[in-house]
Amino acid sequence: MNYYVAVFNSRSATLAFARKLKSKNIPCAIINTPSGIAKACGISVKFFSEDYLKVEPLVGKNPSFFGFYSYFDNVRF
């Protein structure tokens, strides 16, 4: 399963973004930020790659946003 991780520099921004996705009925999960990503707050928002086009505009101009990273995983959430 392909998925993306949205990474923020702030835990509060990460949690707020997850709430925003859930309010739009976009499945997501809060996970520990993968170790290969530096400059992050320690948690990230994981979502399915097929939802990327719905998720990307929701970031807006959030100054805490660090970036999106794509990953492959065999586990669904």
C-alpha positions in Angstrom: 0.0 0.0 0.0 1.4 3.4 -1.0 0.9 6.2 1.4 2.1 9.7 2.2 3.3 11.3 5.5 2.6 15.0 6.1 5.4 16.3 8.3 5.1 19.4 10.5 7.6 21.2 12.8 5.0 21.5 15.6 3.0 18.8 17.4 -0.1 21.1 17.6 0.0 21.7 13.8 0.3 17.9 13.2 -2.7 17.2 15.4 -4.8 20.1 13.9 -4.1 18.8 10.4 -5.2 15.3 11.4 -8.4 16.7 12.8 -8.9 18.6 9.5 -8.5 15.5 7.4 -10.9 13.5 9.6 -13.5 16.3 9.4 -13.3 15.9 5.6 -13.7 12.1 6.0 -10.2 11.5 4.7 -8.8 8.4 6.5 -5.5 9.2 8.3 -3.5 8.2 11.3 -1.0 9.9 13.5 2.3 8.0 13.5 5.9 8.5 14.7 7.8 10.4 12.1 10.0 8.0 10.1 13.6 8.2 11.3 14.9 9.3 7.9 13.1 12.6 8.1 14.9 15.3 10.1 13.6 18.6 11.5 10.3 17.3 12.5 8.4 17.3 15.8 8.3 13.5 16.1 4.8 12.8 14.9 3.3 12.9 11.4 0.0 12.4 9.7 -0.2 9.3 7.5 -2.7 9.0 4.7 -3.3 6.9 1.6 -1.7 8.0 -1.7 -5.0 8.0 -3.5 -6.1 10.9 -1.3 -3.1 13.1 -2.0 -5.0 15.4 -4.4 -7.6 16.1 -1.7 -5.1 16.5 1.1 -2.5 18.7 -0.6 -4.7 21.9 -0.8 -5.7 21.5 2.8 -2.2 22.4 4.0 -2.5 25.9 2.8 0.3 28.3 3.9 0.9 26.6 7.3 4.3 27.9 8.5 4.8 24.7 10.5 4.5 22.4 7.4 7.7 20.7 6.5 6.7 18.5 3.6 5.0 15.4 2.2 6.9 12.1 1.9 5.8 9.0 0.1 6.2 5.5 1.5 5.2 1.9 0.7 3.7 -0.2 3.5 1.8 -3.6 3.6 -0.3 -2.5 6.6 -3.6 -0.7 6.3 -4.9 1.6 9.1 
